[in-house]
Amino acid sequence: MVPEERKIFDNGSHKNILLEDFGHGEMVQANVHLIVDNGQGMILDPGGHKVFKHLLSEIGSLIGIDNLRYIFLSHQDPGYCCCC
């Protein structure tokens, strides 16, 4: 169940969910979005390698990791892209 304050958009079949603070204040905050359309997901800007396992765990609980289809990287940065 996603808390209402993390749902940016939800019309039932299409959702934008904000996934945040996997660094627990220990690193730069990443504002990761999970876009879900008919149960299939895409991560927007997944953050760095230190938070990626926590991110995948969260996605697994929300849509199931097998339903993650795409990872979108908006820019190139070694600390940011290396998790992919």
Backbone atoms as SQL, in Angstrom:
CREATE TABLE atoms (id INTEGER PRIMARY KEY, chain TEXT, resi INTEGER, resn TEXT, atom TEXT, x REAL, y REAL, z REAL);
INSERT INTO atoms VALUES
  (1, 'A', 1, 'MET', 'N', 0.842, -1.192, 0.000),
  (2, 'A', 1, 'MET', 'CA', 0.000, 0.000, 0.000),
  (3, 'A', 1, 'MET', 'C', 0.881, 1.247, 0.000),
  (4, 'A', 2, 'VAL', 'N', 0.617, 2.136, -0.895),
  (5, 'A', 2, 'VAL', 'CA', 1.388, 3.369, -1.022),
  (6, 'A', 2, 'VAL', 'C', 0.686, 4.482, -0.244),
  (7, 'A', 3, 'PRO', 'N', 1.409, 5.171, 0.642),
  (8, 'A', 3, 'PRO', 'CA', 0.791, 6.302, 1.343),
  (9, 'A', 3, 'PRO', 'C', 0.315, 7.356, 0.340),
  (10, 'A', 4, 'GLU', 'N', -0.796, 7.966, 0.619),
  (11, 'A', 4, 'GLU', 'CA', -1.398, 8.948, -0.290),
  (12, 'A', 4, 'GLU', 'C', -0.452, 10.100, -0.627),
  (13, 'A', 5, 'GLU', 'N', 0.373, 10.524, 0.330),
  (14, 'A', 5, 'GLU', 'CA', 1.267, 11.653, 0.072),
  (15, 'A', 5, 'GLU', 'C', 2.381, 11.308, -0.922),
  (16, 'A', 6, 'ARG', 'N', 2.595, 10.031, -1.195),
  (17, 'A', 6, 'ARG', 'CA', 3.603, 9.618, -2.181),
  (18, 'A', 6, 'ARG', 'C', 3.003, 9.377, -3.559),
  (19, 'A', 7, 'LYS', 'N', 1.684, 9.399, -3.666),
  (20, 'A', 7, 'LYS', 'CA', 1.031, 9.242, -4.968),
  (21, 'A', 7, 'LYS', 'C', 0.933, 10.607, -5.635),
  (22, 'A', 8, 'ILE', 'N', 1.674, 10.771, -6.724),
  (23, 'A', 8, 'ILE', 'CA', 1.606, 12.021, -7.476),
  (24, 'A', 8, 'ILE', 'C', 0.373, 11.998, -8.374),
  (25, 'A', 9, 'PHE', 'N', 0.096, 10.818, -8.926),
  (26, 'A', 9, 'PHE', 'CA', -1.056, 10.634, -9.817),
  (27, 'A', 9, 'PHE', 'C', -1.497, 9.187, -9.712),
  (28, 'A', 10, 'ASP', 'N', -2.804, 8.956, -9.733),
  (29, 'A', 10, 'ASP', 'CA', -3.332, 7.591, -9.717),
  (30, 'A', 10, 'ASP', 'C', -4.761, 7.611, -10.235),
  (31, 'A', 11, 'ASN', 'N', -4.954, 7.041, -11.430),
  (32, 'A', 11, 'ASN', 'CA', -6.316, 6.936, -11.955),
  (33, 'A', 11, 'ASN', 'C', -6.770, 5.478, -12.027),
  (34, 'A', 12, 'GLY', 'N', -6.069, 4.614, -11.300),
  (35, 'A', 12, 'GLY', 'CA', -6.421, 3.199, -11.274),
  (36, 'A', 12, 'GLY', 'C', -5.489, 2.359, -12.126),
  (37, 'A', 13, 'SER', 'N', -5.354, 2.690, -13.401),
  (38, 'A', 13, 'SER', 'CA', -4.479, 1.903, -14.276),
  (39, 'A', 13, 'SER', 'C', -3.137, 2.584, -14.529),
  (40, 'A', 14, 'HIS', 'N', -3.047, 3.885, -14.263),
  (41, 'A', 14, 'HIS', 'CA', -1.802, 4.621, -14.483),
  (42, 'A', 14, 'HIS', 'C', -1.451, 5.364, -13.195),
  (43, 'A', 15, 'LYS', 'N', -0.172, 5.217, -12.747),
  (44, 'A', 15, 'LYS', 'CA', 0.244, 5.819, -11.483),
  (45, 'A', 15, 'LYS', 'C', 1.628, 6.434, -11.595),
  (46, 'A', 16, 'ASN', 'N', 1.863, 7.488, -10.826),
  (47, 'A', 16, 'ASN', 'CA', 3.180, 8.071, -10.623),
  (48, 'A', 16, 'ASN', 'C', 3.381, 8.080, -9.118),
  (49, 'A', 17, 'ILE', 'N', 4.359, 7.296, -8.660),
  (50, 'A', 17, 'ILE', 'CA', 4.607, 7.149, -7.227),
  (51, 'A', 17, 'ILE', 'C', 5.995, 7.680, -6.911),
  (52, 'A', 18, 'LEU', 'N', 6.110, 8.561, -5.936),
  (53, 'A', 18, 'LEU', 'CA', 7.391, 9.102, -5.498),
  (54, 'A', 18, 'LEU', 'C', 8.012, 8.130, -4.503),
  (55, 'A', 19, 'LEU', 'N', 9.214, 7.675, -4.822),
  (56, 'A', 19, 'LEU', 'CA', 9.979, 6.803, -3.927),
  (57, 'A', 19, 'LEU', 'C', 11.171, 7.621, -3.457),
  (58, 'A', 20, 'GLU', 'N', 11.313, 7.826, -2.157),
  (59, 'A', 20, 'GLU', 'CA', 12.346, 8.735, -1.681),
  (60, 'A', 20, 'GLU', 'C', 12.977, 8.293, -0.374),
  (61, 'A', 21, 'ASP', 'N', 14.083, 8.934, -0.071),
  (62, 'A', 21, 'ASP', 'CA', 14.855, 8.800, 1.165),
  (63, 'A', 21, 'ASP', 'C', 15.306, 7.380, 1.465),
  (64, 'A', 22, 'PHE', 'N', 15.881, 6.736, 0.465),
  (65, 'A', 22, 'PHE', 'CA', 16.506, 5.442, 0.707),
  (66, 'A', 22, 'PHE', 'C', 17.889, 5.616, 1.323),
  (67, 'A', 23, 'GLY', 'N', 18.418, 6.834, 1.300),
  (68, 'A', 23, 'GLY', 'CA', 19.732, 7.119, 1.883),
  (69, 'A', 23, 'GLY', 'C', 19.663, 7.403, 3.375),
  (70, 'A', 24, 'HIS', 'N', 18.471, 7.549, 3.910),
  (71, 'A', 24, 'HIS', 'CA', 18.246, 7.781, 5.344),
  (72, 'A', 24, 'HIS', 'C', 19.095, 8.934, 5.872),
  (73, 'A', 25, 'GLY', 'N', 19.214, 10.009, 5.078),
  (74, 'A', 25, 'GLY', 'CA', 19.944, 11.189, 5.492),
  (75, 'A', 25, 'GLY', 'C', 21.454, 11.062, 5.405),
  (76, 'A', 26, 'GLU', 'N', 21.966, 9.952, 4.894),
  (77, 'A', 26, 'GLU', 'CA', 23.415, 9.722, 4.843),
  (78, 'A', 26, 'GLU', 'C', 24.046, 10.142, 3.524),
  (79, 'A', 27, 'MET', 'N', 23.243, 10.500, 2.535),
  (80, 'A', 27, 'MET', 'CA', 23.769, 10.878, 1.227),
  (81, 'A', 27, 'MET', 'C', 22.795, 11.833, 0.557),
  (82, 'A', 28, 'VAL', 'N', 23.136, 12.260, -0.634),
  (83, 'A', 28, 'VAL', 'CA', 22.270, 13.176, -1.368),
  (84, 'A', 28, 'VAL', 'C', 20.930, 12.501, -1.645),
  (85, 'A', 29, 'GLN', 'N', 19.873, 13.220, -1.385),
  (86, 'A', 29, 'GLN', 'CA', 18.519, 12.716, -1.604),
  (87, 'A', 29, 'GLN', 'C', 18.244, 12.500, -3.089),
  (88, 'A', 30, 'ALA', 'N', 17.660, 11.383, -3.423),
  (89, 'A', 30, 'ALA', 'CA', 17.227, 11.113, -4.799),
  (90, 'A', 30, 'ALA', 'C', 15.706, 11.060, -4.817),
  (91, 'A', 31, 'ASN', 'N', 15.120, 11.790, -5.717),
  (92, 'A', 31, 'ASN', 'CA', 13.670, 11.752, -5.893),
  (93, 'A', 31, 'ASN', 'C', 13.367, 10.817, -7.050),
  (94, 'A', 32, 'VAL', 'N', 13.154, 9.579, -6.714),
  (95, 'A', 32, 'VAL', 'CA', 12.919, 8.537, -7.702),
  (96, 'A', 32, 'VAL', 'C', 11.416, 8.413, -7.918),
  (97, 'A', 33, 'HIS', 'N', 11.020, 8.327, -9.170),
  (98, 'A', 33, 'HIS', 'CA', 9.614, 8.120, -9.490),
  (99, 'A', 33, 'HIS', 'C', 9.433, 6.747, -10.104),
  (100, 'A', 34, 'LEU', 'N', 8.364, 6.088, -9.727),
  (101, 'A', 34, 'LEU', 'CA', 7.954, 4.833, -10.339),
  (102, 'A', 34, 'LEU', 'C', 6.676, 5.124, -11.106),
  (103, 'A', 35, 'ILE', 'N', 6.757, 4.987, -12.422),
  (104, 'A', 35, 'ILE', 'CA', 5.579, 5.144, -13.268),
  (105, 'A', 35, 'ILE', 'C', 5.041, 3.748, -13.534),
  (106, 'A', 36, 'VAL', 'N', 3.762, 3.542, -13.265),
  (107, 'A', 36, 'VAL', 'CA', 3.135, 2.238, -13.465),
  (108, 'A', 36, 'VAL', 'C', 1.961, 2.415, -14.417),
  (109, 'A', 37, 'ASP', 'N', 1.943, 1.609, -15.466),
  (110, 'A', 37, 'ASP', 'CA', 0.843, 1.623, -16.420),
  (111, 'A', 37, 'ASP', 'C', 0.370, 0.192, -16.613),
  (112, 'A', 38, 'ASN', 'N', -0.858, -0.067, -16.214),
  (113, 'A', 38, 'ASN', 'CA', -1.437, -1.407, -16.302),
  (114, 'A', 38, 'ASN', 'C', -0.522, -2.468, -15.704),
  (115, 'A', 39, 'GLY', 'N', 0.061, -2.158, -14.546),
  (116, 'A', 39, 'GLY', 'CA', 0.883, -3.109, -13.808),
  (117, 'A', 39, 'GLY', 'C', 2.335, -3.200, -14.246),
  (118, 'A', 40, 'GLN', 'N', 2.723, -2.512, -15.314),
  (119, 'A', 40, 'GLN', 'CA', 4.097, -2.512, -15.813),
  (120, 'A', 40, 'GLN', 'C', 4.788, -1.223, -15.375),
  (121, 'A', 41, 'GLY', 'N', 6.042, -1.332, -14.872),
  (122, 'A', 41, 'GLY', 'CA', 6.685, -0.178, -14.284),
  (123, 'A', 41, 'GLY', 'C', 7.917, 0.329, -14.994),
  (124, 'A', 42, 'MET', 'N', 8.211, 1.608, -14.741),
  (125, 'A', 42, 'MET', 'CA', 9.417, 2.269, -15.204),
  (126, 'A', 42, 'MET', 'C', 9.930, 3.141, -14.066),
  (127, 'A', 43, 'ILE', 'N', 11.241, 3.035, -13.777),
  (128, 'A', 43, 'ILE', 'CA', 11.872, 3.894, -12.783),
  (129, 'A', 43, 'ILE', 'C', 12.414, 5.124, -13.504),
  (130, 'A', 44, 'LEU', 'N', 12.166, 6.292, -12.945),
  (131, 'A', 44, 'LEU', 'CA', 12.761, 7.528, -13.442),
  (132, 'A', 44, 'LEU', 'C', 13.868, 7.932, -12.474),
  (133, 'A', 45, 'ASP', 'N', 15.091, 8.019, -12.962),
  (134, 'A', 45, 'ASP', 'CA', 16.240, 8.454, -12.169),
  (135, 'A', 45, 'ASP', 'C', 16.388, 7.648, -10.871),
  (136, 'A', 46, 'PRO', 'N', 16.985, 6.445, -10.964),
  (137, 'A', 46, 'PRO', 'CA', 16.996, 5.505, -9.836),
  (138, 'A', 46, 'PRO', 'C', 17.911, 5.841, -8.677),
  (139, 'A', 47, 'GLY', 'N', 18.680, 6.920, -8.735),
  (140, 'A', 47, 'GLY', 'CA', 19.593, 7.220, -7.636),
  (141, 'A', 47, 'GLY', 'C', 20.884, 6.426, -7.786),
  (142, 'A', 48, 'GLY', 'N', 21.715, 6.461, -6.787),
  (143, 'A', 48, 'GLY', 'CA', 23.024, 5.822, -6.855),
  (144, 'A', 48, 'GLY', 'C', 23.038, 4.372, -6.411),
  (145, 'A', 49, 'HIS', 'N', 24.228, 3.783, -6.508),
  (146, 'A', 49, 'HIS', 'CA', 24.389, 2.367, -6.204),
  (147, 'A', 49, 'HIS', 'C', 24.142, 2.040, -4.735),
  (148, 'A', 50, 'LYS', 'N', 24.313, 2.993, -3.840),
  (149, 'A', 50, 'LYS', 'CA', 24.115, 2.724, -2.416),
  (150, 'A', 50, 'LYS', 'C', 22.658, 2.552, -2.031),
  (151, 'A', 51, 'VAL', 'N', 21.758, 3.049, -2.856),
  (152, 'A', 51, 'VAL', 'CA', 20.325, 2.947, -2.531),
  (153, 'A', 51, 'VAL', 'C', 19.585, 1.976, -3.448),
  (154, 'A', 52, 'PHE', 'N', 20.265, 1.475, -4.477),
  (155, 'A', 52, 'PHE', 'CA', 19.561, 0.705, -5.498),
  (156, 'A', 52, 'PHE', 'C', 18.915, -0.569, -4.946),
  (157, 'A', 53, 'LYS', 'N', 19.579, -1.290, -4.042),
  (158, 'A', 53, 'LYS', 'CA', 18.972, -2.518, -3.504),
  (159, 'A', 53, 'LYS', 'C', 17.714, -2.204, -2.692),
  (160, 'A', 54, 'HIS', 'N', 17.713, -1.077, -1.996),
  (161, 'A', 54, 'HIS', 'CA', 16.519, -0.666, -1.246),
  (162, 'A', 54, 'HIS', 'C', 15.394, -0.274, -2.206),
  (163, 'A', 55, 'LEU', 'N', 15.782, 0.394, -3.285),
  (164, 'A', 55, 'LEU', 'CA', 14.815, 0.782, -4.312),
  (165, 'A', 55, 'LEU', 'C', 14.167, -0.446, -4.943),
  (166, 'A', 56, 'LEU', 'N', 14.979, -1.431, -5.314),
  (167, 'A', 56, 'LEU', 'CA', 14.428, -2.652, -5.920),
  (168, 'A', 56, 'LEU', 'C', 13.510, -3.394, -4.958),
  (169, 'A', 57, 'SER', 'N', 13.860, -3.388, -3.690),
  (170, 'A', 57, 'SER', 'CA', 13.003, -4.024, -2.691),
  (171, 'A', 57, 'SER', 'C', 11.640, -3.334, -2.619),
  (172, 'A', 58, 'GLU', 'N', 11.661, -2.000, -2.633),
  (173, 'A', 58, 'GLU', 'CA', 10.411, -1.222, -2.603),
  (174, 'A', 58, 'GLU', 'C', 9.571, -1.490, -3.854),
  (175, 'A', 59, 'ILE', 'N', 10.227, -1.502, -5.010),
  (176, 'A', 59, 'ILE', 'CA', 9.508, -1.766, -6.261),
  (177, 'A', 59, 'ILE', 'C', 8.935, -3.174, -6.252),
  (178, 'A', 60, 'GLY', 'N', 9.715, -4.117, -5.736),
  (179, 'A', 60, 'GLY', 'CA', 9.222, -5.490, -5.628),
  (180, 'A', 60, 'GLY', 'C', 7.959, -5.587, -4.797),
  (181, 'A', 61, 'SER', 'N', 7.896, -4.820, -3.719),
  (182, 'A', 61, 'SER', 'CA', 6.697, -4.869, -2.871),
  (183, 'A', 61, 'SER', 'C', 5.510, -4.139, -3.501),
  (184, 'A', 62, 'LEU', 'N', 5.781, -3.183, -4.394),
  (185, 'A', 62, 'LEU', 'CA', 4.695, -2.413, -5.009),
  (186, 'A', 62, 'LEU', 'C', 4.117, -3.075, -6.262),
  (187, 'A', 63, 'ILE', 'N', 4.977, -3.531, -7.159),
  (188, 'A', 63, 'ILE', 'CA', 4.471, -4.087, -8.428),
  (189, 'A', 63, 'ILE', 'C', 5.064, -5.454, -8.766),
  (190, 'A', 64, 'GLY', 'N', 6.037, -5.916, -7.973),
  (191, 'A', 64, 'GLY', 'CA', 6.738, -7.151, -8.301),
  (192, 'A', 64, 'GLY', 'C', 7.881, -6.840, -9.248),
  (193, 'A', 65, 'ILE', 'N', 9.072, -7.276, -8.920),
  (194, 'A', 65, 'ILE', 'CA', 10.258, -6.915, -9.689),
  (195, 'A', 65, 'ILE', 'C', 10.175, -7.378, -11.139),
  (196, 'A', 66, 'ASP', 'N', 9.469, -8.447, -11.422),
  (197, 'A', 66, 'ASP', 'CA', 9.317, -8.935, -12.796),
  (198, 'A', 66, 'ASP', 'C', 8.474, -7.997, -13.658),
  (199, 'A', 67, 'ASN', 'N', 7.765, -7.077, -13.024),
  (200, 'A', 67, 'ASN', 'CA', 6.943, -6.120, -13.771),
  (201, 'A', 67, 'ASN', 'C', 7.657, -4.806, -14.042),
  (202, 'A', 68, 'LEU', 'N', 8.927, -4.704, -13.618),
  (203, 'A', 68, 'LEU', 'CA', 9.730, -3.532, -13.938),
  (204, 'A', 68, 'LEU', 'C', 10.265, -3.705, -15.354),
  (205, 'A', 69, 'ARG', 'N', 9.884, -2.829, -16.260),
  (206, 'A', 69, 'ARG', 'CA', 10.243, -2.966, -17.672),
  (207, 'A', 69, 'ARG', 'C', 11.343, -2.003, -18.122),
  (208, 'A', 70, 'TYR', 'N', 11.401, -0.803, -17.533),
  (209, 'A', 70, 'TYR', 'CA', 12.325, 0.215, -18.018),
  (210, 'A', 70, 'TYR', 'C', 12.984, 0.960, -16.861),
  (211, 'A', 71, 'ILE', 'N', 14.194, 1.450, -17.123),
  (212, 'A', 71, 'ILE', 'CA', 14.887, 2.361, -16.226),
  (213, 'A', 71, 'ILE', 'C', 15.274, 3.578, -17.067),
  (214, 'A', 72, 'PHE', 'N', 14.782, 4.744, -16.698),
  (215, 'A', 72, 'PHE', 'CA', 15.033, 5.978, -17.439),
  (216, 'A', 72, 'PHE', 'C', 16.083, 6.804, -16.703),
  (217, 'A', 73, 'LEU', 'N', 17.175, 7.131, -17.385),
  (218, 'A', 73, 'LEU', 'CA', 18.234, 7.962, -16.822),
  (219, 'A', 73, 'LEU', 'C', 18.200, 9.318, -17.516),
  (220, 'A', 74, 'SER', 'N', 17.950, 10.382, -16.772),
  (221, 'A', 74, 'SER', 'CA', 17.803, 11.704, -17.388),
  (222, 'A', 74, 'SER', 'C', 19.135, 12.388, -17.663),
  (223, 'A', 75, 'HIS', 'N', 20.205, 11.886, -17.055),
  (224, 'A', 75, 'HIS', 'CA', 21.521, 12.475, -17.304),
  (225, 'A', 75, 'HIS', 'C', 22.597, 11.451, -16.964),
  (226, 'A', 76, 'GLN', 'N', 23.809, 11.720, -17.472),
  (227, 'A', 76, 'GLN', 'CA', 24.921, 10.815, -17.240),
  (228, 'A', 76, 'GLN', 'C', 25.752, 11.314, -16.070),
  (229, 'A', 77, 'ASP', 'N', 25.885, 10.469, -15.082),
  (230, 'A', 77, 'ASP', 'CA', 26.716, 10.752, -13.930),
  (231, 'A', 77, 'ASP', 'C', 27.184, 9.399, -13.407),
  (232, 'A', 78, 'PRO', 'N', 28.476, 9.166, -13.274),
  (233, 'A', 78, 'PRO', 'CA', 28.965, 7.841, -12.886),
  (234, 'A', 78, 'PRO', 'C', 28.360, 7.317, -11.583),
  (235, 'A', 79, 'GLY', 'N', 28.184, 8.175, -10.591),
  (236, 'A', 79, 'GLY', 'CA', 27.615, 7.725, -9.326),
  (237, 'A', 79, 'GLY', 'C', 26.126, 7.436, -9.412),
  (238, 'A', 80, 'TYR', 'N', 25.526, 7.924, -10.436),
  (239, 'A', 80, 'TYR', 'CA', 24.089, 7.826, -10.605),
  (240, 'A', 80, 'TYR', 'C', 23.716, 6.684, -11.558),
  (241, 'A', 81, 'CYS', 'N', 24.477, 6.530, -12.612),
  (242, 'A', 81, 'CYS', 'CA', 24.180, 5.525, -13.629),
  (243, 'A', 81, 'CYS', 'C', 24.776, 4.147, -13.336),
  (244, 'A', 82, 'CYS', 'N', 25.728, 4.084, -12.428),
  (245, 'A', 82, 'CYS', 'CA', 26.440, 2.824, -12.205),
  (246, 'A', 82, 'CYS', 'C', 25.538, 1.733, -11.631),
  (247, 'A', 83, 'CYS', 'N', 24.434, 2.084, -11.023),
  (248, 'A', 83, 'CYS', 'CA', 23.545, 1.073, -10.459),
  (249, 'A', 83, 'CYS', 'C', 22.795, 0.309, -11.539),
  (250, 'A', 84, 'CYS', 'N', 22.753, 0.877, -12.719),
  (251, 'A', 84, 'CYS', 'CA', 21.996, 0.244, -13.800),
  (252, 'A', 84, 'CYS', 'C', 22.882, -0.656, -14.608);
